[in-house]
Amino acid sequence: MASDELPFSLETDLERRIAADPDWRTGADWGRPRSGHPEGAVKAHIADVLRNIDAFFSESANRERLRLIALIHDTFKFQVDPARPRSGENHHAMKARRFAERYITDADVLDVIELHDEAYNAWQKGARDGKWEKAEQRTESLLAGLGDRLGLYLAFYRCDNMTGDKQQDCFDWFLSLCEQLKSRISPPASEKQTLQE
């Protein structure tokens, strides 16, 4: 897939190598308009996330890492087997991580790719199922696992969640809960300030 076939530009050799991979190309073209993703194809969602990265984190030291996460995070939904539970190795985020491992050695980037929907999934426990205690427990586990990667995670979550027709309730809830738990975890001050603007 040539860069001019994409609704965004590729900036680095690594991005170009990833986008040249036939599996990535198939995943980027996959998708139709659906709840949370009225834009349809994954590549259109990636374009939206990349615009948000430029809008909120253009000067961030994590910009290049955020772009890599954006390029890969949802691109492997097409490989999920709908006849099996969408968890473990059959979850799109794990499939994305496995693909990313072919190109990326940065453990922080790989972990954020794998966990990118976990905050939303935790919020769903409360919002959809009414199990707010379980939602908070799931969030605490996520935060413990993220450790000092929380700033990168929050930055990506913000950029990913401000796309399509997604509501901001889940991000606001997660950020608020992070603030309540800040004695144990805290994103870098520069990322935290940007997230609260």
Secondary structure, 3 states (H helix, E strand, C coil): CCHHHCCCCCCCHHHHHHHHCHHHHHHHHCCCCECCECCCCHHHHHHHHHHHHHHHHCCCCCHHHHHHHHHHCCCCHHHCCCCCCCCHHHCHHHHHHHHHCCCCCCHHHHHHHHHCCHHHHHHHHHHCCCCHHHHHHHHHHHHHHHHHHHHHHHHHHHHHHCCCCCCCHHHHHHHHHHHHCCCCCCCCHHHHHHHHC
